[in-house]
Amino acid sequence: MSFYREQLSEYLSKLTIKEDRVLDVGGAANPVKNQVKKYNVKEYMILDNKAEQDLSEEWHIPDIVWNIDLDISKCYELENYKNYFDQIYMLEVMEYLKNPYQAFKNIYTLLKPRGIFIFSAPFIYPLHSPKEIDYTRYTKSKIISLLDDTGFTLLNLYPRMAKNPQLLKEFFIKEGMHMAKGEDHGIIGWIGEAIK
């Protein structure tokens, strides 16, 4: 397991999920319910587009097969789930989104008022499989903008750090890249919590 992944696993291992309804977006390869400290949920659903089905050692059949970044009004399976979920997780999915704004709007629509959205996003990460749909990396500013533009309030944004941040900084310097002053250049990704 990569150090990048270890940081997400550590975050999840401290969570207690005690909700009526939880949606796990992209969770068919690694369901969030199997990664948390305590789990007590009445209704747990997985929404996944099956893009990683052939890459997964242990695949869980999604309840809804769909791309979260498509127009939600075109997915009849989700019609009855507006303002429905207490929590929505979207972990290790954001790099695959063609339209992250639409995905965040959809998640906002599916969450109950005061519902919680927990997500992860890469900032510095190599191209990975399925590489044909590995599209995007996210700055802190972009994440905040996506949340603001779709109606969410950011609760927490935790940086995922490089194992050796100094090595990363040295790489930027040797490549002649201009680094913003006052920023931590060892950040390689994010774990976020937002509320509707």
Secondary structure, 3 states (H helix, E strand, C coil): CCHHHHHHHHHHHCCEEEEEEEEEECCCCCCHHHCCCEEEEEEEEEEECCCCHHHCCCCCCCCEECCCCCCHHHCHHHHHHCCCEEEEEECCCHHHCCCHHHHHHHHHHHEEEEEEEEEEEECCCCCCCCHHHCCCCCCHHHHHHHHHHCCCEEEEEEEEECCCHHHHHHHHHHCCCCCCCCCCCCEEEEEEEEEC
